[in-house]
């Protein structure tokens, strides 16, 4: 099963197994990862599953859709590689993807 590495704001890492075709958000919620609140359950309407994708992995992702892009405009700590984890769908090609949970996500 592919793995995703989540870096927490304190620098700790949590490695999650993510089934193919699951979003990173689904795996984070299943495993109780702090900072991935996902109030809307993956509907891309709340922005509470924001992550910052490692630059080496960001280019491998499909570009964000219009709804995701609009939400990313208002999330705290947005950066050039910000994505909503509900919109990052795991594939074998993403095995080992690294993402960072912004500290502002822990405040939600």
Backbone torsions as a table, in degrees:
resi	resn	phi	psi	omega
1	UNK	NA	137.0	179.8
2	UNK	-62.6	152.9	-179.6
3	UNK	-113.7	148.3	171.6
4	UNK	-126.7	137.1	-179.2
5	UNK	-108.8	117.4	178.3
6	UNK	-102.1	122.0	174.0
7	UNK	-94.0	125.2	179.8
8	UNK	-86.3	161.7	-177.3
9	UNK	-56.6	-27.7	179.9
10	UNK	-83.7	2.8	179.2
11	UNK	94.0	-12.3	177.0
12	UNK	-67.7	152.8	178.1
13	UNK	-118.1	143.7	174.8
14	UNK	-126.6	123.5	-179.6
15	UNK	-99.2	125.5	-178.4
16	UNK	-117.6	140.7	169.4
17	UNK	-82.4	129.5	-177.5
18	UNK	-124.3	113.1	178.0
19	UNK	-59.0	147.7	173.9
20	UNK	-52.2	141.4	178.0
21	UNK	72.9	4.4	170.8
22	UNK	-91.8	152.5	172.5
23	UNK	-82.7	159.1	174.6
24	UNK	-59.6	-35.8	178.9
25	UNK	-61.1	-42.5	-179.1
26	UNK	-60.7	-43.5	179.1
27	UNK	-67.7	-39.5	179.8
28	UNK	-63.9	-42.1	177.9
29	UNK	-67.9	-41.9	179.2
30	UNK	-57.1	-40.2	-175.8
31	UNK	-94.8	4.8	176.1
32	UNK	68.4	34.0	-179.3
33	UNK	-67.1	124.7	177.6
34	UNK	-62.8	137.3	173.9
35	UNK	97.8	-11.3	174.9
36	UNK	-107.4	88.4	-174.0
37	UNK	-78.7	-48.8	177.3
38	UNK	53.9	55.8	-179.5
39	UNK	-53.8	-34.6	-176.0
40	UNK	-89.9	0.3	176.8
41	UNK	73.2	16.5	177.3
42	UNK	105.1	14.4	-178.9
43	UNK	-85.1	1.2	-179.0
44	UNK	57.2	43.8	178.3
45	UNK	-128.2	1.7	-177.3
46	UNK	-123.3	-29.7	179.6
47	UNK	79.8	7.7	-176.4
48	UNK	-88.0	16.6	174.3
49	UNK	-122.7	23.5	-178.4
50	UNK	-58.3	134.0	171.9
51	UNK	-135.7	160.3	174.3
52	UNK	-109.2	114.0	-175.9
53	UNK	-80.1	136.2	175.6
54	UNK	-54.9	137.0	-175.2
55	UNK	-55.5	-35.5	-179.6
56	UNK	-65.2	-25.4	-179.1
57	UNK	-97.1	-26.5	-174.4
58	UNK	-56.6	-41.7	-177.7
59	UNK	-66.8	-17.6	-179.7
60	UNK	-83.1	-10.9	-177.2
61	UNK	-87.8	150.9	170.7
62	UNK	-63.7	147.2	178.3
63	UNK	-63.2	153.3	178.8
64	UNK	-67.3	148.2	174.4
65	UNK	-76.7	176.6	-176.6
66	UNK	-61.8	-42.3	-179.0
67	UNK	-65.1	-43.9	178.9
68	UNK	-64.1	-44.4	-180.0
69	UNK	-58.9	-41.3	179.2
70	UNK	-63.5	-42.5	178.4
71	UNK	-66.4	-38.3	-179.4
72	UNK	-64.8	-20.8	177.4
73	UNK	-65.9	-23.6	-173.1
74	UNK	-114.9	-1.0	179.7
75	UNK	-76.6	143.0	174.9
76	UNK	-65.9	149.6	175.9
77	UNK	63.0	30.4	177.1
78	UNK	-63.9	143.1	174.7
79	UNK	-137.2	179.7	-176.5
80	UNK	-62.1	-22.7	-177.7
81	UNK	-109.6	16.1	-179.8
82	UNK	-66.7	140.9	175.1
83	UNK	-147.0	161.9	170.1
84	UNK	-89.1	126.1	-175.9
85	UNK	-65.0	-19.6	176.5
86	UNK	-72.0	-14.5	-178.5
87	UNK	-104.7	-0.8	176.9
88	UNK	-98.9	105.4	-175.5
89	UNK	-96.1	126.4	-176.0
90	UNK	-70.7	135.9	172.0
91	UNK	-135.1	164.4	176.5
92	UNK	-56.2	-30.9	180.0
93	UNK	-67.5	-17.9	-179.8
94	UNK	-98.9	8.0	178.8
95	UNK	-56.1	120.8	-179.4
96	UNK	97.1	4.1	-179.8
97	UNK	-53.3	142.0	179.6
98	UNK	-116.7	131.4	176.4
99	UNK	-135.6	155.0	178.6
100	UNK	-114.6	135.4	175.3
101	UNK	-89.9	115.6	179.4
102	UNK	-63.0	148.9	-178.7
103	UNK	-61.5	-30.1	-179.9
104	UNK	-64.8	-22.6	178.8
105	UNK	-68.5	-27.1	179.0
106	UNK	-75.2	-16.1	-177.8
107	UNK	-88.0	-7.3	-176.8
108	UNK	-74.4	NA	NA
